[in-house]
């Protein structure tokens, strides 16, 4: 059965791959992007099956206008995919205030506002699915990506709370947690802070040198990520998280094990902080 998708950030990477695969299987796609002509080739091939609109997710008013317009034009949207985003690379003290605000405005507040704009429509039509492109970075922390992780941990916290809120309306949510991939995100969609020499011989500096030398070889297949996102719609109930890639599995698994071990080691301390019995 043909479905209708609303996808942000479709000019490249996972967003572009989703459009290609969905259109090829006959679905309708509302694709939003900042670069006006990035999907001209797909539009020429698929015509009215693809509806394109410009959107900068840091523009709160534009988000509501574009989402409203999409639901009005399509009649019904089955799946909303929050994909727009980028990574801010640098040690915390290297980042400027403007860079920090833009990272949060794009990855976190932009994602929240797309979902908030879509909720009334999904609720009124009797349900739907939200796919949030998060990251393995929503469960772990890597040096030089502190603000990127801030946004991914933040959006996952938002969605953990939202899932039970929307369940009575048959609106399901899946957080997609891919590993690093060979997409434009890993290259053109990464913003770098101005380096401070004091970090040259630290893990931040070493990683910066490795990336500059081209020593970054992710094993995740981006096309398989897009396919897994599409296939996840067949699962009911929706998977809360979709962790994709061996690197993502290994790093998230290790982080969760360590977190559980630390929590269990503090069990007695945690219980001792309650009121004494009888108080």
Long-range contacts (C-beta under 8 A, 24 or more apart in sequence): 2-26, 2-27, 2-28, 3-27, 3-28, 3-78, 3-79, 3-233, 4-28, 4-29, 4-30, 4-74, 4-75, 4-76, 4-77, 4-78, 4-79, 5-29, 5-30, 5-77, 5-78, 5-79, 5-80, 5-81, 6-30, 6-32, 6-67, 6-70, 6-71, 6-74, 6-77, 6-79, 6-80, 6-81, 6-118, 7-31, 7-32, 7-81, 7-83, 8-32, 8-33, 8-55, 8-57, 8-81, 8-82, 8-83, 8-84, 8-110, 8-114, 9-33, 9-57, 9-83, 9-84, 9-85, 9-133, 10-38, 10-39, 10-83, 11-35, 11-38, 11-39, 12-38, 12-183, 12-184, 12-185, 12-188, 12-189, 13-83, 13-181, 13-183, 13-184, 13-185, 13-189, 13-222, 14-83, 14-133, 14-178, 14-181, 14-183, 14-185, 14-222, 14-225, 14-226, 14-229, 15-81, 15-83, 15-84, 17-222, 17-223, 17-225, 17-226, 18-81, 18-83, 18-226, 18-229, 18-230, 19-50, 20-226, 21-223, 21-226, 21-227, 21-230, 22-230, 23-49, 23-50, 25-230, 28-74, 30-70, 30-73, 30-74, 30-77, 32-66, 32-84, 55-84, 57-84, 57-106, 57-110, 57-111, 57-113, 57-114, 58-102, 58-105, 58-106, 58-109, 58-110, 60-109, 60-113, 63-110, 63-113, 63-114, 63-117, 64-113, 64-117, 67-114, 67-117, 67-118, 67-121, 68-117, 68-121, 71-118, 71-121, 71-125, 76-125, 77-118, 77-121, 77-122, 77-125, 77-128, 78-128, 78-129, 79-128, 79-129, 79-130, 79-131, 79-233, 80-114, 80-115, 80-118, 80-122, 80-128, 80-129, 80-130, 80-131, 81-130, 81-131, 81-133, 81-229, 82-111, 82-114, 82-115, 82-130, 82-131, 82-132, 82-133, 83-133, 84-110, 84-111, 85-110, 85-111, 85-133, 85-151, 85-185, 85-189, 86-185, 86-189, 86-190, 86-191, 87-145, 87-148, 87-185, 87-189, 87-190, 87-191, 88-145, 88-147, 88-148, 88-190, 88-191, 88-193, 89-144, 89-145, 89-148, 89-190, 89-191, 89-192, 89-193, 89-208, 90-144, 90-192, 90-193, 90-194, 90-195, 90-204, 91-143, 91-144, 91-146, 91-193, 91-196, 91-199, 91-202, 91-204, 92-146, 92-147, 93-196, 94-193, 94-194, 94-195, 94-196, 94-199, 95-147, 95-193, 96-193, 99-147, 99-191, 99-193, 100-147, 103-147, 103-148, 103-150, 103-151, 103-191, 104-147, 104-150, 104-151, 104-154, 106-151, 107-148, 107-151, 107-152, 107-155, 108-150, 108-151, 108-154, 108-155, 108-158, 111-155, 112-155, 112-158, 115-162, 119-166, 119-171, 122-166, 122-169, 122-171, 123-166, 123-169, 123-171, 126-169, 126-170, 127-169, 127-170, 127-171, 127-172, 128-170, 128-171, 128-172, 129-171, 129-172, 129-173, 129-174, 129-233, 129-238, 130-171, 130-172, 130-173, 130-174, 131-173, 131-174, 131-176, 131-229, 131-232, 132-159, 132-173, 132-174, 132-175, 132-176, 133-176, 133-178, 134-175, 134-176, 134-177, 135-177, 135-178, 136-177, 136-178, 136-179, 136-243, 136-245, 136-247, 136-248, 136-251, 136-252, 138-175, 138-177, 139-177, 139-252, 139-255, 139-256, 140-251, 140-252, 140-255, 143-203, 143-204, 143-207, 144-203, 144-204, 144-207, 144-208, 163-240, 172-236, 172-237, 172-238, 173-238, 173-240, 174-232, 174-238, 174-239, 174-240, 174-241, 174-242, 175-240, 175-241, 175-242, 176-225, 176-229, 176-241, 176-242, 176-244, 177-241, 177-242, 177-243, 177-244, 177-248, 177-252, 178-220, 178-225, 178-244, 178-245, 178-248, 179-218, 179-219, 179-220, 179-244, 179-245, 179-246, 179-247, 179-248, 179-251, 180-216, 180-218, 180-220, 180-245, 180-247, 181-218, 181-220, 181-221, 181-222, 181-225, 181-245, 182-218, 182-220, 182-222, 183-222, 186-216, 186-218, 218-245, 218-247, 219-245, 219-246, 219-247, 220-244, 220-245, 220-247, 220-248
